[in-house]
Amino acid sequence: MIIGEDCGNSPKNLFVQDLTVAFVKGDARYLLKKVTADVRWNILGDQVIQGGDHFADMLEERKRDRATELTILHIATHGKAGAADGRIRFKNGKILTFCNVYEFINTKGTSVREITSYVIEIK
């Protein structure tokens, strides 16, 4: 993991960092504890996942892709929102760039109600 210097400068930034790492590792147990039961995950241009059960199913499906490297370039949080961007390299050589935008249930940033993912494959 390569994480930018400014990423861990607040508790909310660390929370977004932990969420991002958990996504890449496929840590469904952690993620399911940190999202609401009615979580909405909008993967732009692909699909919208609504509800904790569907979210868990999608996490399990994506777990099959084995990431070998995660680079988090930036994390920014303010109020009830946070975002992380970076790159993921997979065992098969595929590289994705991403930006995940998280909407928290409150300004403390302790639980996520909605995620919007922007993902582009680098050829």
LINPEGI-V852799 format. One record per backbone hydrogen bond with DSSP energy under -1.0 kcal/mol. CO is the residue of the C=O (numbers start at 1). NH is the residue of the N-H. E is the energy in kcal/mol with one decimal. If there is no record, write none. Layout:
{{CO;NH;E} {CO;NH;E}}
This chain:
{{2;72;-3.1} {4;7;-1.4} {10;14;-2.4} {11;15;-2.0} {12;16;-2.4} {13;17;-2.5} {14;18;-2.7} {15;19;-2.4} {16;20;-2.4} {17;21;-2.5} {18;22;-2.4} {19;23;-2.2} {20;24;-2.0} {21;25;-2.5} {22;26;-1.2} {22;27;-2.5} {26;28;-1.9} {27;31;-2.2} {28;32;-2.9} {31;34;-1.0} {34;112;-2.8} {36;39;-1.6} {37;52;-2.9} {39;51;-3.5} {40;115;-2.8} {41;49;-3.1} {42;44;-1.0} {42;117;-2.8} {43;46;-2.4} {43;47;-1.6} {47;43;-2.8} {49;41;-3.2} {51;55;-2.4} {52;56;-2.5} {53;57;-2.1} {54;58;-2.3} {55;59;-2.3} {56;60;-2.1} {57;61;-2.1} {58;62;-2.4} {59;63;-1.1} {62;65;-1.3} {66;91;-2.9} {69;89;-2.6} {70;2;-2.8} {71;87;-2.2} {72;4;-2.5} {74;85;-1.9} {76;83;-2.6} {78;81;-1.7} {80;104;-2.5} {81;78;-2.5} {82;102;-3.8} {83;76;-2.2} {84;100;-2.5} {85;73;-2.4} {85;74;-1.2} {86;98;-2.4} {87;71;-2.8} {88;96;-2.6} {89;68;-3.2} {89;69;-1.8} {90;93;-2.3} {94;90;-2.7} {95;122;-3.0} {96;88;-2.7} {97;120;-2.3} {98;86;-2.0} {99;118;-2.6} {100;84;-2.0} {101;116;-2.5} {102;82;-2.1} {103;113;-3.2} {103;114;-1.5} {106;109;-1.1} {111;105;-2.0} {112;36;-2.5} {113;40;-1.6} {114;103;-3.1} {115;42;-3.2} {116;101;-2.9} {117;44;-1.8} {118;99;-1.8} {120;97;-3.0}}
